[in-house]
Amino acid sequence: MNKLDPKTRAQIIHLLCEGQSIRAITRLTGTSKNTVTKLLCDAGKACMAYHDENVVNVKAARIQVDEIWSFTYAKQKNVADAKAAPDGAGDTWTWTALDAASKMIVSYFVGDRSGMSAMDLMDDLRSRLANRVQLATDGHKVYLEAVEGAFGGDIDFAQLVKMYGPTTTAPGRYSPAECTGARKTRVEGDPDMAHVSTSYVESQILPMRMHVRRFTRLTNGFSKKIENHVYAVALHMMYYNFVRIHSKLRTSPAMAAGVSQKLWEVSDIVALIDADVRPAKRGPYKKRTLK
């Protein structure tokens, strides 16, 4: 069986991590669409396994959590009328938990926006932390039960509830509502209310939308299969945490968090694919029905 050389594989992975579409990569590198897709899947599996194995005992003071919307195959309202919609089609949410100091994404989960997905994220986050932390989320109600179930009383938890008014411009399909204010609410423990914020994790949405083509709005680059979406997210998290230099920190988030002792290169991700890694502990993705 023919196998791409490490340099070509590194080039393809780098292009994937910098927001290029699969078809664009096939034109740039001369490889087939199936080859690029298979490499994405292999890299995603390896990155997911490495994250599960090595991002543990993280020492953090403040964690910010948010969820990011995208969709697979079709938007949720169109799934019923879609032709041959696969399992997992519809709205897809990527949950992220970020260390405010190092900017490292400690935990992530791809699912729906239900309480079960929030519980999966919080359970995973709790297993990766080495100490008690201050946690900040938005006002999504599912966080209340999820945080309680994962941490009990061993956390300082507060929510930043934003209030919105009418749209800032003429009403339209993509006109954003105006944020008229925000209310900080203590939920558990003794959080420092001056540091109750979700700004850092919300800022991370921009590089995710720019570096993962599947998150780009108003294009045909969205995921057609949920499994490939999960692998693309896992690859991005590895690239963001270990390879990409953060503009403010001037180092990678993983180095700032003490998880890595070196700045990774894309070739290191290629080496992960060939390494004998264990299967990711989070197991296969299962789409849940929103209640």
ABEGO torsion letter per residue (X at the ends): XBBBBAAAAAAAAAAAAAGBBAAAAAAAAGBBAAAAAAAAAAAAAAAAAAAAAABBGBBBABBBBBBBBBBBGBBAAAAAABBGBBBGBEBBBBBBBBBAAAGBBABBBBBBABAAAAAAAAAAAAAABABBBBBBBBABAAAAAAAAAAAEABBBBBBBBBBBBBBABBBBAABBBBBAEBBBBBABEBBBAAABBAAAAAAAAAAAAAABAAABBGBAABBABAAAAAAAAAAAAAAAAAABBBAAAGBBAAAAAGABABBBBAAAAAAAAABBBBBBAAEBBBBBBBX
